[in-house]
Structures are given as C-alpha cells and as structure tokens.
C-alpha cells in the first residue's frame, strides 16, 4: 500500500476535491505557499513532481474514501 506503485494507484482513485497540491515556491528562505491544481496528471506523474522538489501533496480523508487504508 505504501510503495510508490501503491501510492500512485491511490492518487489515481482518490477524489480530486480531497487532494491538495501545494508548492513552497523556489526560495527556501522565503516560502511562498500556493495551492495548485493536479489537473489530469496521473498518480505516477504527481509522485514524479514531488520527487523534483518544493511540492507536496495532502491526501485528505483517505480512510473515508478507501476502506483498505482506514486501519
């Protein structure tokens, strides 16, 4: 469930209204937090963007939408 493949699949199935894509901007000394739009990016593409840095995902209400993650 918590492998890259598992998380990418979760992102593909998760409702976009409960997925927050956030950027910190380019200057670590002066974070400029902004919410982005995942658009039609796949789970694999979203994970690749996170790996490139200065981006994070907040996957909200996972246990509500995916019973296998609830425990």
mmCIF file of the N, C-alpha and C atoms, coordinates in Angstrom:
data_MODEL
# 
_entry.id   MODEL 
# 
loop_
_atom_site.group_PDB 
_atom_site.id 
_atom_site.type_symbol 
_atom_site.label_atom_id 
_atom_site.label_alt_id 
_atom_site.label_comp_id 
_atom_site.label_asym_id 
_atom_site.label_entity_id 
_atom_site.label_seq_id 
_atom_site.pdbx_PDB_ins_code 
_atom_site.Cartn_x 
_atom_site.Cartn_y 
_atom_site.Cartn_z 
_atom_site.occupancy 
_atom_site.B_iso_or_equiv 
_atom_site.pdbx_formal_charge 
_atom_site.auth_seq_id 
_atom_site.auth_comp_id 
_atom_site.auth_asym_id 
_atom_site.auth_atom_id 
_atom_site.pdbx_PDB_model_num 
ATOM 1   N N  . UNK A 1 1  ? 0.803   -1.202 0.000   1.00 0.00 ? 1  UNK A N  1 
ATOM 2   C CA . UNK A 1 1  ? 0.000   0.000  0.000   1.00 0.00 ? 1  UNK A CA 1 
ATOM 3   C C  . UNK A 1 1  ? 0.852   1.275  0.000   1.00 0.00 ? 1  UNK A C  1 
ATOM 4   N N  . UNK A 1 2  ? 2.025   1.192  0.599   1.00 0.00 ? 2  UNK A N  1 
ATOM 5   C CA . UNK A 1 2  ? 2.830   2.396  0.760   1.00 0.00 ? 2  UNK A CA 1 
ATOM 6   C C  . UNK A 1 2  ? 4.074   2.393  -0.120  1.00 0.00 ? 2  UNK A C  1 
ATOM 7   N N  . UNK A 1 3  ? 4.048   1.574  -1.165  1.00 0.00 ? 3  UNK A N  1 
ATOM 8   C CA . UNK A 1 3  ? 5.098   1.632  -2.181  1.00 0.00 ? 3  UNK A CA 1 
ATOM 9   C C  . UNK A 1 3  ? 4.755   2.766  -3.141  1.00 0.00 ? 3  UNK A C  1 
ATOM 10  N N  . UNK A 1 4  ? 5.691   3.137  -3.975  1.00 0.00 ? 4  UNK A N  1 
ATOM 11  C CA . UNK A 1 4  ? 5.388   4.161  -4.982  1.00 0.00 ? 4  UNK A CA 1 
ATOM 12  C C  . UNK A 1 4  ? 4.214   3.738  -5.855  1.00 0.00 ? 4  UNK A C  1 
ATOM 13  N N  . UNK A 1 5  ? 4.198   2.466  -6.234  1.00 0.00 ? 5  UNK A N  1 
ATOM 14  C CA . UNK A 1 5  ? 3.107   1.959  -7.080  1.00 0.00 ? 5  UNK A CA 1 
ATOM 15  C C  . UNK A 1 5  ? 1.771   2.033  -6.343  1.00 0.00 ? 5  UNK A C  1 
ATOM 16  N N  . UNK A 1 6  ? 1.760   1.657  -5.072  1.00 0.00 ? 6  UNK A N  1 
ATOM 17  C CA . UNK A 1 6  ? 0.538   1.712  -4.287  1.00 0.00 ? 6  UNK A CA 1 
ATOM 18  C C  . UNK A 1 6  ? 0.027   3.134  -4.101  1.00 0.00 ? 6  UNK A C  1 
ATOM 19  N N  . UNK A 1 7  ? 0.926   4.065  -3.809  1.00 0.00 ? 7  UNK A N  1 
ATOM 20  C CA . UNK A 1 7  ? 0.529   5.463  -3.619  1.00 0.00 ? 7  UNK A CA 1 
ATOM 21  C C  . UNK A 1 7  ? 0.060   6.075  -4.941  1.00 0.00 ? 7  UNK A C  1 
ATOM 22  N N  . UNK A 1 8  ? 0.741   5.749  -6.029  1.00 0.00 ? 8  UNK A N  1 
ATOM 23  C CA . UNK A 1 8  ? 0.311   6.256  -7.340  1.00 0.00 ? 8  UNK A CA 1 
ATOM 24  C C  . UNK A 1 8  ? -1.104  5.774  -7.656  1.00 0.00 ? 8  UNK A C  1 
ATOM 25  N N  . UNK A 1 9  ? -1.391  4.505  -7.355  1.00 0.00 ? 9  UNK A N  1 
ATOM 26  C CA . UNK A 1 9  ? -2.740  3.978  -7.573  1.00 0.00 ? 9  UNK A CA 1 
ATOM 27  C C  . UNK A 1 9  ? -3.768  4.675  -6.694  1.00 0.00 ? 9  UNK A C  1 
ATOM 28  N N  . UNK A 1 10 ? -3.386  4.941  -5.444  1.00 0.00 ? 10 UNK A N  1 
ATOM 29  C CA . UNK A 1 10 ? -4.274  5.673  -4.541  1.00 0.00 ? 10 UNK A CA 1 
ATOM 30  C C  . UNK A 1 10 ? -4.580  7.054  -5.112  1.00 0.00 ? 10 UNK A C  1 
ATOM 31  N N  . UNK A 1 11 ? -3.558  7.744  -5.590  1.00 0.00 ? 11 UNK A N  1 
ATOM 32  C CA . UNK A 1 11 ? -3.757  9.077  -6.168  1.00 0.00 ? 11 UNK A CA 1 
ATOM 33  C C  . UNK A 1 11 ? -4.667  9.024  -7.392  1.00 0.00 ? 11 UNK A C  1 
ATOM 34  N N  . UNK A 1 12 ? -4.552  7.978  -8.183  1.00 0.00 ? 12 UNK A N  1 
ATOM 35  C CA . UNK A 1 12 ? -5.415  7.836  -9.361  1.00 0.00 ? 12 UNK A CA 1 
ATOM 36  C C  . UNK A 1 12 ? -6.882  7.651  -8.973  1.00 0.00 ? 12 UNK A C  1 
ATOM 37  N N  . UNK A 1 13 ? -7.134  6.970  -7.845  1.00 0.00 ? 13 UNK A N  1 
ATOM 38  C CA . UNK A 1 13 ? -8.502  6.666  -7.419  1.00 0.00 ? 13 UNK A CA 1 
ATOM 39  C C  . UNK A 1 13 ? -9.104  7.732  -6.503  1.00 0.00 ? 13 UNK A C  1 
ATOM 40  N N  . UNK A 1 14 ? -8.278  8.550  -5.919  1.00 0.00 ? 14 UNK A N  1 
ATOM 41  C CA . UNK A 1 14 ? -8.740  9.488  -4.890  1.00 0.00 ? 14 UNK A CA 1 
ATOM 42  C C  . UNK A 1 14 ? -9.492  10.666 -5.510  1.00 0.00 ? 14 UNK A C  1 
ATOM 43  N N  . UNK A 1 15 ? -10.607 11.082 -4.885  1.00 0.00 ? 15 UNK A N  1 
ATOM 44  C CA . UNK A 1 15 ? -11.346 12.241 -5.400  1.00 0.00 ? 15 UNK A CA 1 
ATOM 45  C C  . UNK A 1 15 ? -10.483 13.500 -5.377  1.00 0.00 ? 15 UNK A C  1 
ATOM 46  N N  . UNK A 1 16 ? -10.452 14.206 -6.471  1.00 0.00 ? 16 UNK A N  1 
ATOM 47  C CA . UNK A 1 16 ? -9.606  15.394 -6.589  1.00 0.00 ? 16 UNK A CA 1 
ATOM 48  C C  . UNK A 1 16 ? -9.980  16.493 -5.606  1.00 0.00 ? 16 UNK A C  1 
ATOM 49  N N  . UNK A 1 17 ? -11.250 16.523 -5.174  1.00 0.00 ? 17 UNK A N  1 
ATOM 50  C CA . UNK A 1 17 ? -11.633 17.578 -4.225  1.00 0.00 ? 17 UNK A CA 1 
ATOM 51  C C  . UNK A 1 17 ? -10.999 17.357 -2.850  1.00 0.00 ? 17 UNK A C  1 
ATOM 52  N N  . UNK A 1 18 ? -10.473 16.166 -2.595  1.00 0.00 ? 18 UNK A N  1 
ATOM 53  C CA . UNK A 1 18 ? -9.775  15.890 -1.338  1.00 0.00 ? 18 UNK A CA 1 
ATOM 54  C C  . UNK A 1 18 ? -8.276  15.661 -1.552  1.00 0.00 ? 18 UNK A C  1 
ATOM 55  N N  . UNK A 1 19 ? -7.752  16.187 -2.631  1.00 0.00 ? 19 UNK A N  1 
ATOM 56  C CA . UNK A 1 19 ? -6.320  16.122 -2.916  1.00 0.00 ? 19 UNK A CA 1 
ATOM 57  C C  . UNK A 1 19 ? -5.804  17.550 -3.079  1.00 0.00 ? 19 UNK A C  1 
ATOM 58  N N  . UNK A 1 20 ? -4.899  17.923 -2.183  1.00 0.00 ? 20 UNK A N  1 
ATOM 59  C CA . UNK A 1 20 ? -4.328  19.271 -2.232  1.00 0.00 ? 20 UNK A CA 1 
ATOM 60  C C  . UNK A 1 20 ? -2.887  19.182 -2.719  1.00 0.00 ? 20 UNK A C  1 
ATOM 61  N N  . UNK A 1 21 ? -2.575  19.941 -3.744  1.00 0.00 ? 21 UNK A N  1 
ATOM 62  C CA . UNK A 1 21 ? -1.225  20.030 -4.294  1.00 0.00 ? 21 UNK A CA 1 
ATOM 63  C C  . UNK A 1 21 ? -0.691  21.387 -3.880  1.00 0.00 ? 21 UNK A C  1 
ATOM 64  N N  . UNK A 1 22 ? 0.400   21.388 -3.146  1.00 0.00 ? 22 UNK A N  1 
ATOM 65  C CA . UNK A 1 22 ? 0.936   22.633 -2.605  1.00 0.00 ? 22 UNK A CA 1 
ATOM 66  C C  . UNK A 1 22 ? 2.384   22.833 -3.067  1.00 0.00 ? 22 UNK A C  1 
ATOM 67  N N  . UNK A 1 23 ? 2.728   24.060 -3.372  1.00 0.00 ? 23 UNK A N  1 
ATOM 68  C CA . UNK A 1 23 ? 4.099   24.400 -3.716  1.00 0.00 ? 23 UNK A CA 1 
ATOM 69  C C  . UNK A 1 23 ? 4.635   25.369 -2.668  1.00 0.00 ? 23 UNK A C  1 
ATOM 70  N N  . UNK A 1 24 ? 5.930   25.314 -2.448  1.00 0.00 ? 24 UNK A N  1 
ATOM 71  C CA . UNK A 1 24 ? 6.584   26.183 -1.481  1.00 0.00 ? 24 UNK A CA 1 
ATOM 72  C C  . UNK A 1 24 ? 7.289   27.353 -2.149  1.00 0.00 ? 24 UNK A C  1 
ATOM 73  N N  . UNK A 1 25 ? 7.217   27.445 -3.459  1.00 0.00 ? 25 UNK A N  1 
ATOM 74  C CA . UNK A 1 25 ? 7.969   28.470 -4.162  1.00 0.00 ? 25 UNK A CA 1 
ATOM 75  C C  . UNK A 1 25 ? 9.405   28.014 -4.378  1.00 0.00 ? 25 UNK A C  1 
ATOM 76  N N  . UNK A 1 26 ? 10.224  28.878 -4.913  1.00 0.00 ? 26 UNK A N  1 
ATOM 77  C CA . UNK A 1 26 ? 11.591  28.485 -5.274  1.00 0.00 ? 26 UNK A CA 1 
ATOM 78  C C  . UNK A 1 26 ? 12.651  28.928 -4.274  1.00 0.00 ? 26 UNK A C  1 
ATOM 79  N N  . UNK A 1 27 ? 12.316  29.789 -3.322  1.00 0.00 ? 27 UNK A N  1 
ATOM 80  C CA . UNK A 1 27 ? 13.299  30.297 -2.365  1.00 0.00 ? 27 UNK A CA 1 
ATOM 81  C C  . UNK A 1 27 ? 13.054  29.683 -0.989  1.00 0.00 ? 27 UNK A C  1 
ATOM 82  N N  . UNK A 1 28 ? 13.924  28.746 -0.545  1.00 0.00 ? 28 UNK A N  1 
ATOM 83  C CA . UNK A 1 28 ? 13.720  28.106 0.756   1.00 0.00 ? 28 UNK A CA 1 
ATOM 84  C C  . UNK A 1 28 ? 13.714  29.100 1.922   1.00 0.00 ? 28 UNK A C  1 
ATOM 85  N N  . UNK A 1 29 ? 14.394  30.218 1.772   1.00 0.00 ? 29 UNK A N  1 
ATOM 86  C CA . UNK A 1 29 ? 14.446  31.212 2.842   1.00 0.00 ? 29 UNK A CA 1 
ATOM 87  C C  . UNK A 1 29 ? 13.147  32.012 2.958   1.00 0.00 ? 29 UNK A C  1 
ATOM 88  N N  . UNK A 1 30 ? 12.380  32.030 1.874   1.00 0.00 ? 30 UNK A N  1 
ATOM 89  C CA . UNK A 1 30 ? 11.109  32.782 1.858   1.00 0.00 ? 30 UNK A CA 1 
ATOM 90  C C  . UNK A 1 30 ? 10.019  31.936 1.208   1.00 0.00 ? 30 UNK A C  1 
ATOM 91  N N  . UNK A 1 31 ? 9.488   30.971 1.946   1.00 0.00 ? 31 UNK A N  1 
ATOM 92  C CA . UNK A 1 31 ? 8.452   30.122 1.358   1.00 0.00 ? 31 UNK A CA 1 
ATOM 93  C C  . UNK A 1 31 ? 7.254   30.936 0.884   1.00 0.00 ? 31 UNK A C  1 
ATOM 94  N N  . UNK A 1 32 ? 6.787   30.592 -0.270  1.00 0.00 ? 32 UNK A N  1 
ATOM 95  C CA . UNK A 1 32 ? 5.626   31.241 -0.875  1.00 0.00 ? 32 UNK A CA 1 
ATOM 96  C C  . UNK A 1 32 ? 4.602   30.140 -1.152  1.00 0.00 ? 32 UNK A C  1 
ATOM 97  N N  . UNK A 1 33 ? 3.839   29.771 -0.125  1.00 0.00 ? 33 UNK A N  1 
ATOM 98  C CA . UNK A 1 33 ? 2.907   28.652 -0.210  1.00 0.00 ? 33 UNK A CA 1 
ATOM 99  C C  . UNK A 1 33 ? 1.760   28.976 -1.154  1.00 0.00 ? 33 UNK A C  1 
ATOM 100 N N  . UNK A 1 34 ? 1.522   28.055 -2.073  1.00 0.00 ? 34 UNK A N  1 
ATOM 101 C CA . UNK A 1 34 ? 0.407   28.210 -3.012  1.00 0.00 ? 34 UNK A CA 1 
ATOM 102 C C  . UNK A 1 34 ? -0.208  26.843 -3.287  1.00 0.00 ? 34 UNK A C  1 
ATOM 103 N N  . UNK A 1 35 ? -1.523  26.860 -3.409  1.00 0.00 ? 35 UNK A N  1 
ATOM 104 C CA . UNK A 1 35 ? -2.212  25.628 -3.773  1.00 0.00 ? 35 UNK A CA 1 
ATOM 105 C C  . UNK A 1 35 ? -2.284  25.529 -5.282  1.00 0.00 ? 35 UNK A C  1 
ATOM 106 N N  . UNK A 1 36 ? -1.973  24.345 -5.788  1.00 0.00 ? 36 UNK A N  1 
ATOM 107 C CA . UNK A 1 36 ? -2.018  24.113 -7.219  1.00 0.00 ? 36 UNK A CA 1 
ATOM 108 C C  . UNK A 1 36 ? -3.189  23.227 -7.605  1.00 0.00 ? 36 UNK A C  1 
ATOM 109 N N  . UNK A 1 37 ? -3.258  22.941 -8.863  1.00 0.00 ? 37 UNK A N  1 
ATOM 110 C CA . UNK A 1 37 ? -4.312  22.109 -9.418  1.00 0.00 ? 37 UNK A CA 1 
ATOM 111 C C  . UNK A 1 37 ? -3.659  20.872 -10.029 1.00 0.00 ? 37 UNK A C  1 
ATOM 112 N N  . UNK A 1 38 ? -4.043  19.671 -9.579  1.00 0.00 ? 38 UNK A N  1 
ATOM 113 C CA . UNK A 1 38 ? -3.429  18.477 -10.144 1.00 0.00 ? 38 UNK A CA 1 
ATOM 114 C C  . UNK A 1 38 ? -3.844  18.212 -11.584 1.00 0.00 ? 38 UNK A C  1 
ATOM 115 N N  . UNK A 1 39 ? -4.875  18.911 -12.052 1.00 0.00 ? 39 UNK A N  1 
ATOM 116 C CA . UNK A 1 39 ? -5.325  18.720 -13.431 1.00 0.00 ? 39 UNK A CA 1 
ATOM 117 C C  . UNK A 1 39 ? -5.607  17.263 -13.711 1.00 0.00 ? 39 UNK A C  1 
ATOM 118 N N  . UNK A 1 40 ? -5.142  16.792 -14.852 1.00 0.00 ? 40 UNK A N  1 
ATOM 119 C CA . UNK A 1 40 ? -5.366  15.388 -15.213 1.00 0.00 ? 40 UNK A CA 1 
ATOM 120 C C  . UNK A 1 40 ? -4.091  14.558 -15.069 1.00 0.00 ? 40 UNK A C  1 
ATOM 121 N N  . UNK A 1 41 ? -3.150  15.031 -14.224 1.00 0.00 ? 41 UNK A N  1 
ATOM 122 C CA . UNK A 1 41 ? -1.920  14.273 -14.006 1.00 0.00 ? 41 UNK A CA 1 
ATOM 123 C C  . UNK A 1 41 ? -2.242  12.934 -13.342 1.00 0.00 ? 41 UNK A C  1 
ATOM 124 N N  . UNK A 1 42 ? -1.538  11.917 -13.752 1.00 0.00 ? 42 UNK A N  1 
ATOM 125 C CA . UNK A 1 42 ? -1.711  10.595 -13.146 1.00 0.00 ? 42 UNK A CA 1 
ATOM 126 C C  . UNK A 1 42 ? -1.006  10.564 -11.793 1.00 0.00 ? 42 UNK A C  1 
ATOM 127 N N  . UNK A 1 43 ? -1.277  9.515  -11.036 1.00 0.00 ? 43 UNK A N  1 
ATOM 128 C CA . UNK A 1 43 ? -0.583  9.339  -9.760  1.00 0.00 ? 43 UNK A CA 1 
ATOM 129 C C  . UNK A 1 43 ? 0.917   9.256  -9.936  1.00 0.00 ? 43 UNK A C  1 
ATOM 130 N N  . UNK A 1 44 ? 1.374   8.566  -10.962 1.00 0.00 ? 44 UNK A N  1 
ATOM 131 C CA . UNK A 1 44 ? 2.816   8.465  -11.246 1.00 0.00 ? 44 UNK A CA 1 
ATOM 132 C C  . UNK A 1 44 ? 3.391   9.846  -11.528 1.00 0.00 ? 44 UNK A C  1 
ATOM 133 N N  . UNK A 1 45 ? 2.700   10.637 -12.319 1.00 0.00 ? 45 UNK A N  1 
ATOM 134 C CA . UNK A 1 45 ? 3.186   11.984 -12.656 1.00 0.00 ? 45 UNK A CA 1 
ATOM 135 C C  . UNK A 1 45 ? 3.213   12.892 -11.421 1.00 0.00 ? 45 UNK A C  1 
ATOM 136 N N  . UNK A 1 46 ? 2.225   12.759 -10.550 1.00 0.00 ? 46 UNK A N  1 
ATOM 137 C CA . UNK A 1 46 ? 2.218   13.562 -9.331  1.00 0.00 ? 46 UNK A CA 1 
ATOM 138 C C  . UNK A 1 46 ? 3.396   13.189 -8.434  1.00 0.00 ? 46 UNK A C  1 
ATOM 139 N N  . UNK A 1 47 ? 3.673   11.898 -8.288  1.00 0.00 ? 47 UNK A N  1 
ATOM 140 C CA . UNK A 1 47 ? 4.824   11.481 -7.483  1.00 0.00 ? 47 UNK A CA 1 
ATOM 141 C C  . UNK A 1 47 ? 6.137   11.962 -8.085  1.00 0.00 ? 47 UNK A C  1 
ATOM 142 N N  . UNK A 1 48 ? 6.244   11.961 -9.403  1.00 0.00 ? 48 UNK A N  1 
ATOM 143 C CA . UNK A 1 48 ? 7.453   12.476 -10.063 1.00 0.00 ? 48 UNK A CA 1 
ATOM 144 C C  . UNK A 1 48 ? 7.635   13.958 -9.755  1.00 0.00 ? 48 UNK A C  1 
ATOM 145 N N  . UNK A 1 49 ? 6.554   14.713 -9.753  1.00 0.00 ? 49 UNK A N  1 
ATOM 146 C CA . UNK A 1 49 ? 6.625   16.145 -9.438  1.00 0.00 ? 49 UNK A CA 1 
ATOM 147 C C  . UNK A 1 49 ? 7.081   16.352 -7.999  1.00 0.00 ? 49 UNK A C  1 
ATOM 148 N N  . UNK A 1 50 ? 6.587   15.538 -7.079  1.00 0.00 ? 50 UNK A N  1 
ATOM 149 C CA . UNK A 1 50 ? 7.018   15.643 -5.681  1.00 0.00 ? 50 UNK A CA 1 
ATOM 150 C C  . UNK A 1 50 ? 8.510   15.348 -5.573  1.00 0.00 ? 50 UNK A C  1 
ATOM 151 N N  . UNK A 1 51 ? 8.986   14.344 -6.277  1.00 0.00 ? 51 UNK A N  1 
ATOM 152 C CA . UNK A 1 51 ? 10.417  13.993 -6.239  1.00 0.00 ? 51 UNK A CA 1 
ATOM 153 C C  . UNK A 1 51 ? 11.309  15.125 -6.744  1.00 0.00 ? 51 UNK A C  1 
ATOM 154 N N  . UNK A 1 52 ? 10.800  15.907 -7.680  1.00 0.00 ? 52 UNK A N  1 
ATOM 155 C CA . UNK A 1 52 ? 11.597  17.029 -8.203  1.00 0.00 ? 52 UNK A CA 1 
ATOM 156 C C  . UNK A 1 52 ? 11.762  18.124 -7.151  1.00 0.00 ? 52 UNK A C  1 
ATOM 157 N N  . UNK A 1 53 ? 10.893  18.123 -6.147  1.00 0.00 ? 53 UNK A N  1 
ATOM 158 C CA . UNK A 1 53 ? 11.076  19.001 -5.002  1.00 0.00 ? 53 UNK A CA 1 
ATOM 159 C C  . UNK A 1 53 ? 10.181  20.214 -4.956  1.00 0.00 ? 53 UNK A C  1 
ATOM 160 N N  . UNK A 1 54 ? 10.101  20.788 -3.729  1.00 0.00 ? 54 UNK A N  1 
ATOM 161 C CA . UNK A 1 54 ? 9.362   22.006 -3.433  1.00 0.00 ? 54 UNK A CA 1 
ATOM 162 C C  . UNK A 1 54 ? 7.868   21.863 -3.707  1.00 0.00 ? 54 UNK A C  1 
ATOM 163 N N  . UNK A 1 55 ? 7.385   20.626 -3.676  1.00 0.00 ? 55 UNK A N  1 
ATOM 164 C CA . UNK A 1 55 ? 5.971   20.350 -3.896  1.00 0.00 ? 55 UNK A CA 1 
ATOM 165 C C  . UNK A 1 55 ? 5.570   19.237 -2.947  1.00 0.00 ? 55 UNK A C  1 
ATOM 166 N N  . UNK A 1 56 ? 4.387   19.329 -2.388  1.00 0.00 ? 56 UNK A N  1 
ATOM 167 C CA . UNK A 1 56 ? 3.892   18.243 -1.550  1.00 0.00 ? 56 UNK A CA 1 
ATOM 168 C C  . UNK A 1 56 ? 2.411   18.053 -1.783  1.00 0.00 ? 56 UNK A C  1 
ATOM 169 N N  . UNK A 1 57 ? 1.943   16.870 -1.395  1.00 0.00 ? 57 UNK A N  1 
ATOM 170 C CA . UNK A 1 57 ? 0.541   16.509 -1.574  1.00 0.00 ? 57 UNK A CA 1 
ATOM 171 C C  . UNK A 1 57 ? -0.097  16.274 -0.211  1.00 0.00 ? 57 UNK A C  1 
ATOM 172 N N  . UNK A 1 58 ? -1.293  16.763 -0.031  1.00 0.00 ? 58 UNK A N  1 
ATOM 173 C CA . UNK A 1 58 ? -2.087  16.477 1.152   1.00 0.00 ? 58 UNK A CA 1 
ATOM 174 C C  . UNK A 1 58 ? -3.286  15.664 0.674   1.00 0.00 ? 58 UNK A C  1 
ATOM 175 N N  . UNK A 1 59 ? -3.257  14.381 0.963   1.00 0.00 ? 59 UNK A N  1 
ATOM 176 C CA . UNK A 1 59 ? -4.313  13.472 0.529   1.00 0.00 ? 59 UNK A CA 1 
ATOM 177 C C  . UNK A 1 59 ? -5.295  13.357 1.695   1.00 0.00 ? 59 UNK A C  1 
ATOM 178 N N  . UNK A 1 60 ? -6.354  14.113 1.633   1.00 0.00 ? 60 UNK A N  1 
ATOM 179 C CA . UNK A 1 60 ? -7.289  14.204 2.747   1.00 0.00 ? 60 UNK A CA 1 
ATOM 180 C C  . UNK A 1 60 ? -8.340  13.100 2.701   1.00 0.00 ? 60 UNK A C  1 
ATOM 181 N N  . UNK A 1 61 ? -8.783  12.713 3.905   1.00 0.00 ? 61 UNK A N  1 
ATOM 182 C CA . UNK A 1 61 ? -9.892  11.775 4.085   1.00 0.00 ? 61 UNK A CA 1 
ATOM 183 C C  . UNK A 1 61 ? -9.654  10.421 3.410   1.00 0.00 ? 61 UNK A C  1 
ATOM 184 N N  . UNK A 1 62 ? -8.414  9.954  3.487   1.00 0.00 ? 62 UNK A N  1 
ATOM 185 C CA . UNK A 1 62 ? -8.058  8.685  2.847   1.00 0.00 ? 62 UNK A CA 1 
ATOM 186 C C  . UNK A 1 62 ? -8.917  7.550  3.398   1.00 0.00 ? 62 UNK A C  1 
ATOM 187 N N  . UNK A 1 63 ? -9.052  7.470  4.713   1.00 0.00 ? 63 UNK A N  1 
ATOM 188 C CA . UNK A 1 63 ? -9.825  6.384  5.319   1.00 0.00 ? 63 UNK A CA 1 
ATOM 189 C C  . UNK A 1 63 ? -11.299 6.398  4.956   1.00 0.00 ? 63 UNK A C  1 
ATOM 190 N N  . UNK A 1 64 ? -11.822 7.566  4.632   1.00 0.00 ? 64 UNK A N  1 
ATOM 191 C CA . UNK A 1 64 ? -13.219 7.686  4.232   1.00 0.00 ? 64 UNK A CA 1 
ATOM 192 C C  . UNK A 1 64 ? -13.425 7.152  2.817   1.00 0.00 ? 64 UNK A C  1 
ATOM 193 N N  . UNK A 1 65 ? -12.490 7.467  1.931   1.00 0.00 ? 65 UNK A N  1 
ATOM 194 C CA . UNK A 1 65 ? -12.626 7.098  0.519   1.00 0.00 ? 65 UNK A CA 1 
ATOM 195 C C  . UNK A 1 65 ? -12.076 5.712  0.187   1.00 0.00 ? 65 UNK A C  1 
ATOM 196 N N  . UNK A 1 66 ? -11.180 5.191  1.030   1.00 0.00 ? 66 UNK A N  1 
ATOM 197 C CA . UNK A 1 66 ? -10.501 3.931  0.730   1.00 0.00 ? 66 UNK A CA 1 
ATOM 198 C C  . UNK A 1 66 ? -10.452 3.083  2.001   1.00 0.00 ? 66 UNK A C  1 
ATOM 199 N N  . UNK A 1 67 ? -11.402 2.195  2.129   1.00 0.00 ? 67 UNK A N  1 
ATOM 200 C CA . UNK A 1 67 ? -11.547 1.402  3.350   1.00 0.00 ? 67 UNK A CA 1 
ATOM 201 C C  . UNK A 1 67 ? -10.278 0.616  3.707   1.00 0.00 ? 67 UNK A C  1 
ATOM 202 N N  . UNK A 1 68 ? -9.529  0.175  2.716   1.00 0.00 ? 68 UNK A N  1 
ATOM 203 C CA . UNK A 1 68 ? -8.330  -0.607 2.996   1.00 0.00 ? 68 UNK A CA 1 
ATOM 204 C C  . UNK A 1 68 ? -7.244  0.221  3.696   1.00 0.00 ? 68 UNK A C  1 
ATOM 205 N N  . UNK A 1 69 ? -7.310  1.542  3.609   1.00 0.00 ? 69 UNK A N  1 
ATOM 206 C CA . UNK A 1 69 ? -6.343  2.420  4.286   1.00 0.00 ? 69 UNK A CA 1 
ATOM 207 C C  . UNK A 1 69 ? -6.832  2.846  5.664   1.00 0.00 ? 69 UNK A C  1 
ATOM 208 N N  . UNK A 1 70 ? -8.097  2.661  5.978   1.00 0.00 ? 70 UNK A N  1 
ATOM 209 C CA . UNK A 1 70 ? -8.674  3.143  7.230   1.00 0.00 ? 70 UNK A CA 1 
ATOM 210 C C  . UNK A 1 70 ? -7.943  2.618  8.477   1.00 0.00 ? 70 UNK A C  1 
ATOM 211 N N  . UNK A 1 71 ? -7.611  1.327  8.538   1.00 0.00 ? 71 UNK A N  1 
ATOM 212 C CA . UNK A 1 71 ? -6.933  0.842  9.762   1.00 0.00 ? 71 UNK A CA 1 
ATOM 213 C C  . UNK A 1 71 ? -5.580  1.498  9.946   1.00 0.00 ? 71 UNK A C  1 
# 
